[in-house]
Amino acid sequence: MLKGKSVRYVHKNDDCKEWLILRAIYGRANKAYDLITKDKTEAYLPMRYRHKIIKGKKKRILEPLIPNIIFVYAERTLIETLVKDTPELYFLNYYYNHFEKGPDGKIFH
């Protein structure tokens, strides 16, 4: 489990696997992380502690560093199955760079 660990521990000799960025809608990154790692698939969910005032008291809350984003290290076919064919992960999608430009110089939509 790589929760909160550095990516320097990535297995570099695995040609079939790659890091992909997934987006969990409705703030369900923790749930998605738990479901993905349940079957020993490697994932990274960067977390941080943040101090919030709740009902007048200062509380230390653990929350995702990048809201709704999960990094998954697996074969593309497995990630495709997670995103498209797993009903429990209906809220999970690929993350797209909405500002990436194509060969014609236009932004992808």
N, CA, C and O atoms as a Tinker XYZ file with bonds, in Angstrom:
   436  protein
     1  N      0.848000   -1.171000    0.000000    73     2
     2  CA     0.000000    0.000000    0.000000    64     1     3
     3  C      0.891000    1.231000    0.000000    63     2     4     5
     4  O      1.785000    1.343000    0.839000    81     3
     5  N      0.667000    2.148000   -0.916000    73     3     6
     6  CA     1.507000    3.327000   -1.065000    64     5     7
     7  C      0.853000    4.597000   -0.552000    63     6     8     9
     8  O      1.287000    5.693000   -0.906000    81     7
     9  N     -0.151000    4.483000    0.251000    73     7    10
    10  CA    -0.878000    5.667000    0.718000    64     9    11
    11  C      0.067000    6.597000    1.468000    63    10    12    13
    12  O      0.582000    6.254000    2.532000    81    11
    13  N      0.286000    7.777000    0.899000    73    11    14
    14  CA     1.120000    8.769000    1.547000    64    13    15
    15  C      2.608000    8.540000    1.396000    63    14    16    17
    16  O      3.393000    9.185000    2.092000    81    15
    17  N      3.022000    7.658000    0.527000    73    15    18
    18  CA     4.444000    7.369000    0.330000    64    17    19
    19  C      4.957000    8.058000   -0.919000    63    18    20    21
    20  O      4.182000    8.539000   -1.745000    81    19
    21  N      6.277000    8.098000   -1.044000    73    19    22
    22  CA     6.910000    8.727000   -2.199000    64    21    23
    23  C      6.844000    7.804000   -3.410000    63    22    24    25
    24  O      6.855000    6.581000   -3.270000    81    23
    25  N      6.774000    8.401000   -4.602000    73    23    26
    26  CA     6.735000    7.594000   -5.824000    64    25    27
    27  C      8.106000    7.035000   -6.184000    63    26    28    29
    28  O      8.230000    6.323000   -7.181000    81    27
    29  N      9.128000    7.333000   -5.409000    73    27    30
    30  CA    10.454000    6.787000   -5.712000    64    29    31
    31  C     10.508000    5.276000   -5.504000    63    30    32    33
    32  O     11.486000    4.639000   -5.895000    81    31
    33  N      9.479000    4.696000   -4.900000    73    31    34
    34  CA     9.438000    3.259000   -4.672000    64    33    35
    35  C      8.750000    2.504000   -5.804000    63    34    36    37
    36  O      8.472000    1.312000   -5.674000    81    35
    37  N      8.482000    3.170000   -6.884000    73    35    38
    38  CA     7.800000    2.558000   -8.025000    64    37    39
    39  C      8.699000    1.497000   -8.648000    63    38    40    41
    40  O      9.913000    1.673000   -8.744000    81    39
    41  N      8.091000    0.404000   -9.064000    73    39    42
    42  CA     8.830000   -0.671000   -9.725000    64    41    43
    43  C      9.166000   -0.236000  -11.141000    63    42    44    45
    44  O      8.274000   -0.114000  -11.980000    81    43
    45  N     10.430000   -0.002000  -11.413000    73    43    46
    46  CA    10.826000    0.539000  -12.712000    64    45    47
    47  C     10.999000   -0.525000  -13.789000    63    46    48    49
    48  O     11.091000   -0.187000  -14.969000    81    47
    49  N     11.046000   -1.786000  -13.417000    73    47    50
    50  CA    11.288000   -2.837000  -14.400000    64    49    51
    51  C      9.999000   -3.445000  -14.954000    63    50    52    53
    52  O     10.052000   -4.446000  -15.668000    81    51
    53  N      8.879000   -2.874000  -14.644000    73    51    54
    54  CA     7.592000   -3.400000  -15.087000    64    53    55
    55  C      7.126000   -2.651000  -16.326000    63    54    56    57
    56  O      6.496000   -1.600000  -16.213000    81    55
    57  N      7.429000   -3.185000  -17.513000    73    55    58
    58  CA     7.105000   -2.494000  -18.759000    64    57    59
    59  C      5.607000   -2.447000  -19.049000    63    58    60    61
    60  O      5.144000   -1.539000  -19.740000    81    59
    61  N      4.848000   -3.404000  -18.536000    73    59    62
    62  CA     3.415000   -3.457000  -18.830000    64    61    63
    63  C      2.613000   -2.459000  -18.000000    63    62    64    65
    64  O      1.531000   -2.035000  -18.405000    81    63
    65  N      3.142000   -2.092000  -16.850000    73    63    66
    66  CA     2.401000   -1.209000  -15.951000    64    65    67
    67  C      2.774000    0.244000  -16.190000    63    66    68    69
    68  O      3.874000    0.558000  -16.643000    81    67
    69  N      1.833000    1.120000  -15.874000    73    67    70
    70  CA     2.083000    2.553000  -15.993000    64    69    71
    71  C      1.244000    3.289000  -14.952000    63    70    72    73
    72  O      0.244000    2.770000  -14.458000    81    71
    73  N      1.670000    4.501000  -14.634000    73    71    74
    74  CA     0.905000    5.352000  -13.731000    64    73    75
    75  C     -0.154000    6.094000  -14.536000    63    74    76    77
    76  O      0.156000    6.725000  -15.547000    81    75
    77  N     -1.391000    6.019000  -14.091000    73    75    78
    78  CA    -2.474000    6.790000  -14.691000    64    77    79
    79  C     -3.180000    7.573000  -13.592000    63    78    80    81
    80  O     -3.224000    7.151000  -12.436000    81    79
    81  N     -3.724000    8.704000  -13.970000    73    79    82
    82  CA    -4.421000    9.564000  -13.020000    64    81    83
    83  C     -5.915000    9.364000  -13.206000    63    82    84    85
    84  O     -6.442000    9.484000  -14.313000    81    83
    85  N     -6.590000    9.057000  -12.101000    73    83    86
    86  CA    -8.030000    8.865000  -12.127000    64    85    87
    87  C     -8.703000    9.923000  -11.260000    63    86    88    89
    88  O     -8.117000   10.426000  -10.302000    81    87
    89  N     -9.930000   10.246000  -11.611000    73    87    90
    90  CA   -10.688000   11.268000  -10.893000    64    89    91
    91  C    -11.928000   10.620000  -10.287000    63    90    92    93
    92  O    -12.713000    9.979000  -10.985000    81    91
    93  N    -12.088000   10.797000   -8.991000    73    91    94
    94  CA   -13.271000   10.292000   -8.292000    64    93    95
    95  C    -14.214000   11.458000   -8.045000    63    94    96    97
    96  O    -13.866000   12.407000   -7.341000    81    95
    97  N    -15.403000   11.389000   -8.621000    73    95    98
    98  CA   -16.347000   12.497000   -8.444000    64    97    99
    99  C    -17.040000   12.388000   -7.087000    63    98   100   101
   100  O    -17.021000   11.335000   -6.450000    81    99
   101  N    -17.640000   13.471000   -6.662000    73    99   102
   102  CA   -18.393000   13.564000   -5.412000    64   101   103
   103  C    -17.530000   13.345000   -4.173000    63   102   104   105
   104  O    -18.043000   12.907000   -3.144000    81   103
   105  N    -16.227000   13.641000   -4.245000    73   103   106
   106  CA   -15.356000   13.528000   -3.081000    64   105   107
   107  C    -15.188000   12.109000   -2.563000    63   106   108   109
   108  O    -15.080000   11.905000   -1.354000    81   107
   109  N    -15.165000   11.134000   -3.448000    73   107   110
   110  CA   -15.071000    9.731000   -3.040000    64   109   111
   111  C    -13.695000    9.127000   -3.301000    63   110   112   113
   112  O    -13.590000    7.936000   -3.594000    81   111
   113  N    -12.657000    9.919000   -3.200000    73   111   114
   114  CA   -11.303000    9.427000   -3.468000    64   113   115
   115  C    -10.897000    8.345000   -2.471000    63   114   116   117
   116  O    -10.286000    7.351000   -2.864000    81   115
   117  N    -11.222000    8.516000   -1.195000    73   115   118
   118  CA   -10.859000    7.509000   -0.191000    64   117   119
   119  C    -11.551000    6.179000   -0.463000    63   118   120   121
   120  O    -10.932000    5.121000   -0.356000    81   119
   121  N    -12.826000    6.232000   -0.812000    73   119   122
   122  CA   -13.571000    5.009000   -1.115000    64   121   123
   123  C    -12.991000    4.325000   -2.350000    63   122   124   125
   124  O    -12.820000    3.106000   -2.362000    81   123
   125  N    -12.690000    5.096000   -3.379000    73   123   126
   126  CA   -12.098000    4.532000   -4.592000    64   125   127
   127  C    -10.748000    3.899000   -4.279000    63   126   128   129
   128  O    -10.444000    2.805000   -4.755000    81   127
   129  N     -9.941000    4.585000   -3.481000    73   127   130
   130  CA    -8.626000    4.058000   -3.102000    64   129   131
   131  C     -8.784000    2.710000   -2.398000    63   130   132   133
   132  O     -8.080000    1.754000   -2.723000    81   131
   133  N     -9.698000    2.632000   -1.444000    73   131   134
   134  CA    -9.910000    1.385000   -0.707000    64   133   135
   135  C    -10.360000    0.253000   -1.627000    63   134   136   137
   136  O     -9.879000   -0.872000   -1.497000    81   135
   137  N    -11.267000    0.532000   -2.548000    73   135   138
   138  CA   -11.743000   -0.503000   -3.473000    64   137   139
   139  C    -10.652000   -0.946000   -4.448000    63   138   140   141
   140  O    -10.556000   -2.129000   -4.776000    81   139
   141  N     -9.838000   -0.013000   -4.907000    73   139   142
   142  CA    -8.767000   -0.343000   -5.856000    64   141   143
   143  C     -7.684000   -1.174000   -5.188000    63   142   144   145
   144  O     -7.221000   -2.159000   -5.763000    81   143
   145  N     -7.274000   -0.796000   -3.991000    73   143   146
   146  CA    -6.175000   -1.496000   -3.311000    64   145   147
   147  C     -6.616000   -2.791000   -2.638000    63   146   148   149
   148  O     -5.777000   -3.576000   -2.197000    81   147
   149  N     -7.919000   -3.020000   -2.555000    73   147   150
   150  CA    -8.429000   -4.253000   -1.950000    64   149   151
   151  C     -7.881000   -5.482000   -2.673000    63   150   152   153
   152  O     -7.621000   -6.507000   -2.042000    81   151
   153  N     -7.704000   -5.388000   -3.987000    73   151   154
   154  CA    -7.206000   -6.511000   -4.790000    64   153   155
   155  C     -5.713000   -6.407000   -5.077000    63   154   156   157
   156  O     -5.232000   -6.944000   -6.074000    81   155
   157  N     -4.978000   -5.718000   -4.206000    73   155   158
   158  CA    -3.509000   -5.579000   -4.293000    64   157   159
   159  C     -3.035000   -4.736000   -5.474000    63   158   160   161
   160  O     -1.860000   -4.802000   -5.835000    81   159
   161  N     -3.906000   -3.957000   -6.075000    73   159   162
   162  CA    -3.487000   -3.020000   -7.118000    64   161   163
   163  C     -2.822000   -1.839000   -6.430000    63   162   164   165
   164  O     -3.328000   -1.334000   -5.428000    81   163
   165  N     -1.691000   -1.397000   -6.964000    73   163   166
   166  CA    -0.972000   -0.287000   -6.346000    64   165   167
   167  C     -1.632000    1.037000   -6.700000    63   166   168   169
   168  O     -1.987000    1.289000   -7.852000    81   167
   169  N     -1.784000    1.865000   -5.694000    73   167   170
   170  CA    -2.372000    3.184000   -5.896000    64   169   171
   171  C     -1.725000    4.152000   -4.920000    63   170   172   173
   172  O     -1.162000    3.752000   -3.901000    81   171
   173  N     -1.816000    5.412000   -5.246000    73   171   174
   174  CA    -1.244000    6.464000   -4.407000    64   173   175
   175  C     -2.279000    7.561000   -4.243000    63   174   176   177
   176  O     -2.757000    8.136000   -5.220000    81   175
   177  N     -2.611000    7.838000   -3.014000    73   175   178
   178  CA    -3.557000    8.901000   -2.681000    64   177   179
   179  C     -2.837000    9.853000   -1.731000    63   178   180   181
   180  O     -2.780000    9.597000   -0.528000    81   179
   181  N     -2.286000   10.950000   -2.257000    73   179   182
   182  CA    -1.540000   11.868000   -1.389000    64   181   183
   183  C     -2.470000   12.519000   -0.368000    63   182   184   185
   184  O     -3.506000   13.084000   -0.718000    81   183
   185  N     -2.078000   12.428000    0.899000    73   183   186
   186  CA    -2.892000   12.950000    1.990000    64   185   187
   187  C     -2.107000   14.000000    2.778000    63   186   188   189
   188  O     -0.878000   14.050000    2.726000    81   187
   189  N     -2.851000   14.837000    3.508000    73   187   190
   190  CA    -2.226000   15.828000    4.382000    64   189   191
   191  C     -3.138000   16.063000    5.580000    63   190   192   193
   192  O     -4.345000   15.826000    5.532000    81   191
   193  N     -2.519000   16.535000    6.649000    73   191   194
   194  CA    -3.295000   16.950000    7.812000    64   193   195
   195  C     -3.573000   18.434000    7.704000    63   194   196   197
   196  O     -2.711000   19.217000    7.305000    81   195
   197  N     -4.781000   18.806000    8.064000    73   195   198
   198  CA    -5.176000   20.210000    8.015000    64   197   199
   199  C     -5.968000   20.525000    9.281000    63   198   200   201
   200  O     -6.769000   19.713000    9.743000    81   199
   201  N     -5.742000   21.682000    9.820000    73   199   202
   202  CA    -6.471000   22.100000   11.015000    64   201   203
   203  C     -7.722000   22.854000   10.604000    63   202   204   205
   204  O     -7.663000   23.812000    9.833000    81   203
   205  N     -8.861000   22.408000   11.132000    73   203   206
   206  CA   -10.145000   23.049000   10.851000    64   205   207
   207  C    -10.839000   23.343000   12.179000    63   206   208   209
   208  O    -10.635000   22.648000   13.175000    81   207
   209  N    -11.650000   24.372000   12.166000    73   207   210
   210  CA   -12.451000   24.673000   13.345000    64   209   211
   211  C    -13.846000   24.108000   13.103000    63   210   212   213
   212  O    -14.558000   24.528000   12.190000    81   211
   213  N    -14.217000   23.145000   13.943000    73   211   214
   214  CA   -15.506000   22.476000   13.830000    64   213   215
   215  C    -16.240000   22.639000   15.160000    63   214   216   217
   216  O    -15.758000   22.202000   16.205000    81   215
   217  N    -17.403000   23.268000   15.107000    73   215   218
   218  CA   -18.208000   23.554000   16.303000    64   217   219
   219  C    -17.384000   24.277000   17.363000    63   218   220   221
   220  O    -17.487000   23.988000   18.556000    81   219
   221  N    -16.565000   25.223000   16.904000    73   219   222
   222  CA   -15.780000   26.043000   17.820000    64   221   223
   223  C    -14.510000   25.397000   18.338000    63   222   224   225
   224  O    -13.780000   26.021000   19.108000    81   223
   225  N    -14.223000   24.165000   17.939000    73   223   226
   226  CA   -13.016000   23.474000   18.402000    64   225   227
   227  C    -12.086000   23.222000   17.227000    63   226   228   229
   228  O    -12.519000   22.903000   16.119000    81   227
   229  N    -10.803000   23.372000   17.499000    73   227   230
   230  CA    -9.798000   23.134000   16.469000    64   229   231
   231  C     -9.552000   21.629000   16.354000    63   230   232   233
   232  O     -9.210000   20.972000   17.338000    81   231
   233  N     -9.729000   21.092000   15.150000    73   231   234
   234  CA    -9.543000   19.655000   14.907000    64   233   235
   235  C     -8.494000   19.448000   13.831000    63   234   236   237
   236  O     -8.362000   20.254000   12.909000    81   235
   237  N     -7.758000   18.370000   13.957000    73   235   238
   238  CA    -6.766000   17.974000   12.953000    64   237   239
   239  C     -7.419000   16.932000   12.052000    63   238   240   241
   240  O     -7.759000   15.840000   12.507000    81   239
   241  N     -7.593000   17.266000   10.779000    73   239   242
   242  CA    -8.312000   16.424000    9.822000    64   241   243
   243  C     -7.345000   15.917000    8.753000    63   242   244   245
   244  O     -6.555000   16.685000    8.204000    81   243
   245  N     -7.418000   14.613000    8.462000    73   243   246
   246  CA    -6.643000   14.035000    7.366000    64   245   247
   247  C     -7.502000   14.103000    6.111000    63   246   248   249
   248  O     -8.623000   13.596000    6.090000    81   247
   249  N     -6.971000   14.734000    5.061000    73   247   250
   250  CA    -7.725000   14.903000    3.825000    64   249   251
   251  C     -6.807000   14.750000    2.619000    63   250   252   253
   252  O     -5.591000   14.892000    2.746000    81   251
   253  N     -7.380000   14.459000    1.441000    73   251   254
   254  CA    -6.559000   14.343000    0.232000    64   253   255
   255  C     -5.850000   15.660000   -0.093000    63   254   256   257
   256  O     -6.447000   16.734000   -0.006000    81   255
   257  N     -4.594000   15.567000   -0.462000    73   255   258
   258  CA    -3.819000   16.745000   -0.849000    64   257   259
   259  C     -4.349000   17.329000   -2.156000    63   258   260   261
   260  O     -4.454000   18.547000   -2.303000    81   259
   261  N     -4.680000   16.454000   -3.100000    73   259   262
   262  CA    -5.257000   16.868000   -4.382000    64   261   263
   263  C     -6.672000   16.288000   -4.414000    63   262   264   265
   264  O     -6.837000   15.096000   -4.672000    81   263
   265  N     -7.689000   17.102000   -4.159000    73   263   266
   266  CA    -9.052000   16.572000   -4.062000    64   265   267
   267  C     -9.477000   15.778000   -5.299000    63   266   268   269
   268  O     -9.287000   16.208000   -6.437000    81   267
   269  N    -10.052000   14.617000   -5.037000    73   267   270
   270  CA   -10.669000   13.755000   -6.057000    64   269   271
   271  C     -9.689000   13.089000   -7.018000    63   270   272   273
   272  O    -10.129000   12.511000   -8.012000    81   271
   273  N     -8.392000   13.145000   -6.768000    73   271   274
   274  CA    -7.403000   12.568000   -7.684000    64   273   275
   275  C     -6.717000   11.362000   -7.039000    63   274   276   277
   276  O     -6.295000   11.418000   -5.884000    81   275
   277  N     -6.612000   10.269000   -7.806000    73   275   278
   278  CA    -5.940000    9.045000   -7.374000    64   277   279
   279  C     -4.965000    8.637000   -8.463000    63   278   280   281
   280  O     -5.296000    8.688000   -9.647000    81   279
   281  N     -3.778000    8.238000   -8.073000    73   279   282
   282  CA    -2.777000    7.740000   -9.007000    64   281   283
   283  C     -2.773000    6.219000   -8.893000    63   282   284   285
   284  O     -2.645000    5.678000   -7.794000    81   283
   285  N     -2.911000    5.531000  -10.022000    73   283   286
   286  CA    -2.959000    4.068000  -10.028000    64   285   287
   287  C     -1.842000    3.534000  -10.905000    63   286   288   289
   288  O     -1.637000    4.008000  -12.022000    81   287
   289  N     -1.108000    2.528000  -10.384000    73   287   290
   290  CA    -0.007000    1.900000  -11.101000    64   289   291
   291  C     -0.432000    0.481000  -11.451000    63   290   292   293
   292  O     -0.438000   -0.402000  -10.593000    81   291
   293  N     -0.785000    0.266000  -12.712000    73   291   294
   294  CA    -1.259000   -1.050000  -13.144000    64   293   295
   295  C     -1.209000   -1.123000  -14.662000    63   294   296   297
   296  O     -0.895000   -0.145000  -15.340000    81   295
   297  N     -1.525000   -2.297000  -15.178000    73   295   298
   298  CA    -1.640000   -2.448000  -16.625000    64   297   299
   299  C     -2.872000   -1.683000  -17.092000    63   298   300   301
   300  O     -3.877000   -1.615000  -16.384000    81   299
   301  N     -2.788000   -1.122000  -18.261000    73   299   302
   302  CA    -3.881000   -0.300000  -18.785000    64   301   303
   303  C     -5.194000   -1.094000  -18.871000    63   302   304   305
   304  O     -6.269000   -0.533000  -18.654000    81   303
   305  N     -5.113000   -2.388000  -19.184000    73   303   306
   306  CA    -6.337000   -3.193000  -19.281000    64   305   307
   307  C     -7.039000   -3.302000  -17.929000    63   306   308   309
   308  O     -8.267000   -3.274000  -17.861000    81   307
   309  N     -6.262000   -3.428000  -16.860000    73   307   310
   310  CA    -6.854000   -3.494000  -15.526000    64   309   311
   311  C     -7.516000   -2.167000  -15.160000    63   310   312   313
   312  O     -8.617000   -2.147000  -14.611000    81   311
   313  N     -6.850000   -1.078000  -15.463000    73   311   314
   314  CA    -7.411000    0.237000  -15.156000    64   313   315
   315  C     -8.676000    0.471000  -15.978000    63   314   316   317
   316  O     -9.644000    1.051000  -15.488000    81   315
   317  N     -8.661000    0.023000  -17.216000    73   315   318
   318  CA    -9.847000    0.134000  -18.076000    64   317   319
   319  C    -11.022000   -0.620000  -17.454000    63   318   320   321
   320  O    -12.152000   -0.131000  -17.460000    81   319
   321  N    -10.753000   -1.802000  -16.920000    73   319   322
   322  CA   -11.791000   -2.588000  -16.254000    64   321   323
   323  C    -12.313000   -1.870000  -15.017000    63   322   324   325
   324  O    -13.520000   -1.835000  -14.777000    81   323
   325  N    -11.404000   -1.299000  -14.233000    73   323   326
   326  CA   -11.821000   -0.570000  -13.031000    64   325   327
   327  C    -12.748000    0.587000  -13.380000    63   326   328   329
   328  O    -13.776000    0.788000  -12.733000    81   327
   329  N    -12.378000    1.339000  -14.399000    73   327   330
   330  CA   -13.127000    2.549000  -14.750000    64   329   331
   331  C    -14.448000    2.228000  -15.447000    63   330   332   333
   332  O    -15.464000    2.862000  -15.161000    81   331
   333  N    -14.445000    1.263000  -16.348000    73   331   334
   334  CA   -15.631000    1.036000  -17.185000    64   333   335
   335  C    -16.519000   -0.127000  -16.760000    63   334   336   337
   336  O    -17.722000   -0.106000  -17.022000    81   335
   337  N    -15.949000   -1.144000  -16.108000    73   335   338
   338  CA   -16.715000   -2.364000  -15.858000    64   337   339
   339  C    -16.914000   -2.712000  -14.387000    63   338   340   341
   340  O    -17.369000   -3.814000  -14.083000    81   339
   341  N    -16.592000   -1.819000  -13.478000    73   339   342
   342  CA   -16.745000   -2.102000  -12.056000    64   341   343
   343  C    -17.869000   -1.234000  -11.496000    63   342   344   345
   344  O    -17.677000   -0.037000  -11.285000    81   343
   345  N    -19.048000   -1.828000  -11.252000    73   343   346
   346  CA   -20.198000   -1.030000  -10.796000    64   345   347
   347  C    -19.938000   -0.257000   -9.502000    63   346   348   349
   348  O    -20.457000    0.846000   -9.329000    81   347
   349  N    -19.141000   -0.823000   -8.591000    73   347   350
   350  CA   -18.859000   -0.143000   -7.322000    64   349   351
   351  C    -18.060000    1.138000   -7.526000    63   350   352   353
   352  O    -18.045000    2.005000   -6.652000    81   351
   353  N    -17.394000    1.264000   -8.678000    73   351   354
   354  CA   -16.567000    2.442000   -8.963000    64   353   355
   355  C    -17.198000    3.311000  -10.052000    63   354   356   357
   356  O    -16.492000    3.889000  -10.879000    81   355
   357  N    -18.522000    3.398000  -10.049000    73   355   358
   358  CA   -19.212000    4.189000  -11.078000    64   357   359
   359  C    -18.797000    5.653000  -11.059000    63   358   360   361
   360  O    -18.960000    6.355000  -12.057000    81   359
   361  N    -18.269000    6.116000   -9.949000    73   359   362
   362  CA   -17.879000    7.519000   -9.788000    64   361   363
   363  C    -16.434000    7.781000  -10.196000    63   362   364   365
   364  O    -15.927000    8.882000   -9.978000    81   363
   365  N    -15.762000    6.798000  -10.783000    73   363   366
   366  CA   -14.352000    6.917000  -11.152000    64   365   367
   367  C    -14.207000    7.105000  -12.659000    63   366   368   369
   368  O    -14.823000    6.381000  -13.441000    81   367
   369  N    -13.394000    8.075000  -13.064000    73   367   370
   370  CA   -13.144000    8.365000  -14.480000    64   369   371
   371  C    -11.661000    8.632000  -14.688000    63   370   372   373
   372  O    -10.907000    8.838000  -13.738000    81   371
   373  N    -11.263000    8.622000  -15.954000    73   371   374
   374  CA    -9.911000    9.060000  -16.281000    64   373   375
   375  C     -9.824000   10.563000  -16.081000    63   374   376   377
   376  O    -10.793000   11.283000  -16.320000    81   375
   377  N     -8.675000   11.033000  -15.646000    73   375   378
   378  CA    -8.453000   12.469000  -15.535000    64   377   379
   379  C     -7.878000   12.950000  -16.855000    63   378   380   381
   380  O     -6.883000   12.408000  -17.337000    81   379
   381  N     -8.492000   13.953000  -17.435000    73   379   382
   382  CA    -8.024000   14.515000  -18.692000    64   381   383
   383  C     -7.491000   15.915000  -18.454000    63   382   384   385
   384  O     -8.045000   16.669000  -17.654000    81   383
   385  N     -6.427000   16.259000  -19.139000    73   383   386
   386  CA    -5.900000   17.617000  -19.093000    64   385   387
   387  C     -6.753000   18.455000  -20.035000    63   386   388   389
   388  O     -6.628000   18.349000  -21.255000    81   387
   389  N     -7.602000   19.271000  -19.475000    73   387   390
   390  CA    -8.548000   20.045000  -20.277000    64   389   391
   391  C     -7.893000   21.202000  -21.029000    63   390   392   393
   392  O     -8.547000   21.882000  -21.820000    81   391
   393  N     -6.620000   21.421000  -20.787000    73   391   394
   394  CA    -5.919000   22.512000  -21.452000    64   393   395
   395  C     -4.876000   22.009000  -22.444000    63   394   396   397
   396  O     -4.131000   22.802000  -23.020000    81   395
   397  N     -4.821000   20.694000  -22.646000    73   395   398
   398  CA    -3.862000   20.114000  -23.580000    64   397   399
   399  C     -4.262000   20.469000  -25.010000    63   398   400   401
   400  O     -5.433000   20.405000  -25.382000    81   399
   401  N     -3.272000   20.838000  -25.787000    73   399   402
   402  CA    -3.533000   21.221000  -27.176000    64   401   403
   403  C     -3.166000   20.085000  -28.118000    63   402   404   405
   404  O     -2.196000   19.359000  -27.898000    81   403
   405  N     -3.952000   19.950000  -29.161000    73   403   406
   406  CA    -3.700000   18.945000  -30.175000    64   405   407
   407  C     -2.708000   19.445000  -31.199000    63   406   408   409
   408  O     -2.201000   20.560000  -31.071000    81   407
   409  N     -2.415000   18.643000  -32.221000    73   407   410
   410  CA    -1.460000   19.031000  -33.252000    64   409   411
   411  C     -1.874000   20.296000  -34.007000    63   410   412   413
   412  O     -1.033000   21.011000  -34.552000    81   411
   413  N     -3.181000   20.558000  -34.031000    73   411   414
   414  CA    -3.659000   21.753000  -34.735000    64   413   415
   415  C     -3.628000   23.007000  -33.856000    63   414   416   417
   416  O     -3.996000   24.091000  -34.310000    81   415
   417  N     -3.191000   22.863000  -32.598000    73   415   418
   418  CA    -3.094000   24.005000  -31.695000    64   417   419
   419  C     -4.366000   24.297000  -30.924000    63   418   420   421
   420  O     -4.393000   25.216000  -30.104000    81   419
   421  N     -5.428000   23.526000  -31.173000    73   419   422
   422  CA    -6.690000   23.736000  -30.469000    64   421   423
   423  C     -6.716000   22.917000  -29.179000    63   422   424   425
   424  O     -6.087000   21.864000  -29.082000    81   423
   425  N     -7.448000   23.417000  -28.206000    73   423   426
   426  CA    -7.584000   22.717000  -26.932000    64   425   427
   427  C     -8.566000   21.565000  -27.106000    63   426   428   429
   428  O     -9.634000   21.730000  -27.696000    81   427
   429  N     -8.184000   20.368000  -26.574000    73   427   430
   430  CA    -9.077000   19.205000  -26.613000    64   429   431
   431  C    -10.282000   19.459000  -25.721000    63   430   432   433
   432  O    -10.181000   20.154000  -24.710000    81   431
   433  N    -11.417000   18.895000  -26.098000    73   431   434
   434  CA   -12.615000   18.994000  -25.249000    64   433   435
   435  C    -13.152000   17.633000  -24.967000    63   434   436
   436  O    -14.157000   17.498000  -24.269000    81   435
